[in-house]
Amino acid sequence: MDIFSIWSHAEGTDSSSPKTTLELIRSQFMEYITNPEVWTNFLVILLKITVVFVAARILIKIANKALQHVLIEREKNPLKIDTRRTKTIGKLIGNIVSYVVNFIMILMILNLFGFRLEPLLAGAGVIGLAVGFGAQSLVKDVITGFFIIFEDQFAVGDIVQVGSFKGTVEEIGLRVTKIRSWTGEVHIIPNGSITQVTNFSIHNSLAVVDVSISYEEDIDKAMKVLKETIKSHYETNENMVAEPEVLGIQQLGASEVVMRITAECKPNTHVAVARELNAEIKKAFDANGMRFHN
């Protein structure tokens, strides 16, 4: 006997004696909750739910491990595709597997509670159609996310700028993209709002160093010192892909001469290379008795 049976039986009694009705409901309720069969069924259902939940978690872990193994083997393959694209697709497939397994787990748990799945799935289809018309921004996010991955606009590990947010792409989903800035903040951006992206990780970057010296310094000597310094630094720096160039005098200021140096380097290493060049140029100028313009 369940609680609905108790209530139905109580409604069938004489309504003119509320005390008797209340006592009847109380006695039948106590009989229900003290019934060992009820608790046995409850514990069996709870055990089944636990088994389904644990099995779902194990299945997700196994799928992720298998996916990582496949990606590692793909990396070792001489005919491997772009590493960036491989990582992105791996993240996406992992998310899809997690969503599918969790959805099936929820359906199985509802089935354990006696819900019929056929009308539930039919209703979910109708609700999904209504949501599709109502939640147009969600549909836009999913479609945009698909084209971001399909067109390889950017990938996991790339450094990009989306609007005012710049950082490393941590995850690309069908709905949102996560970007971690260099100071540690993680920006979660809906894919539908991504209208323009600047990707800094596809091609080599260019380090630009400007050196200001006074008019009293010997320009030819300064050029010679700069060329020797950047050449020796290029031979020991693995981030440079080509020997730096001294372009010459970039600007004639009111009291200084600005000389420009450029160095082609690996993607996103131009800031570090520029700092290293500044340090080496400072040492070289000190060693040759030359001064920068204040």
FENLINFEN-V219258 format. One record per run of one state. SS is the DSSP state (A for helix, B for strand, O for the rest). FROM is the first residue (numbers start at 1). LEN is the number of residues. Records with the same first field share a line. If there is no record, write none. Layout:
BEGIN
SS: FROM-LEN / FROM-LEN
END
This chain:
BEGIN
O: 1-2 / 12-6 / 34-2 / 77-6 / 113-4 / 135-1 / 151-8 / 163-2 / 173-3 / 181-5 / 194-3 / 200-5 / 215-4 / 235-5 / 241-4 / 253-3 / 266-4 / 288-4 / 293-2
A: 3-9 / 18-16 / 36-41 / 83-30 / 117-18 / 136-15 / 191-3 / 219-16 / 270-18
B: 159-4 / 165-8 / 176-5 / 186-5 / 197-3 / 205-10 / 240-1 / 245-8 / 256-10 / 292-1
END
